Amino acid sequence: MNNNFQEIAREAARADQIFHIEDIQTLWSGYGKIMRYGLRGVDRERVVISA
């Protein structure tokens, strides 16, 4: 995921930090991914993002 998208996701979650945990699945012959990210500074520990 590019840095701009990571920053948008971090701000949307109101987290202090966001970090990549794992790629869950590639979608539609490489046209996207489902990824798990960890969060710091909020009560949610993880989010799943499709990009």
C-alpha positions in Angstrom: 0.0 0.0 0.0 1.4 3.4 -0.8 2.2 5.9 1.9 -0.6 8.2 1.1 -3.2 5.5 1.4 -1.6 4.4 4.7 -1.8 7.9 6.1 -5.5 8.2 5.0 -6.3 4.9 6.8 -4.4 6.0 9.9 -6.3 9.3 10.1 -9.6 7.6 9.5 -9.0 5.2 12.4 -7.6 8.1 14.5 -4.6 6.0 15.3 -1.1 7.2 16.2 0.5 4.5 14.0 -0.5 2.0 11.4 1.6 -1.0 10.4 1.2 -3.9 7.9 0.7 -7.3 9.5 -0.1 -9.5 6.5 -1.6 -9.8 3.0 -4.8 -11.9 3.4 -5.7 -12.3 -0.3 -5.0 -11.0 -3.8 -8.2 -10.0 -5.6 -9.3 -10.4 -9.3 -6.0 -11.5 -10.9 -3.9 -8.9 -9.2 -6.3 -5.9 -9.3 -6.3 -5.4 -5.6 -5.5 -7.0 -2.2 -7.1 -7.5 1.2 -4.6 -6.7 3.9 -4.5 -6.7 7.7 -3.0 -3.7 9.4 -2.3 -3.1 13.1 -3.1 0.1 14.9 -1.4 1.9 17.8 -3.0 4.6 20.0 -6.6 3.5 19.7 -8.8 0.8 21.3 -8.9 -1.3 18.0 -5.9 -3.5 17.5 -6.4 -4.3 13.8 -8.2 -3.3 10.7 -8.7 -5.1 7.4 -8.3 -2.9 4.3 -9.1 -3.6 0.7 -7.0 -1.7 -1.8 
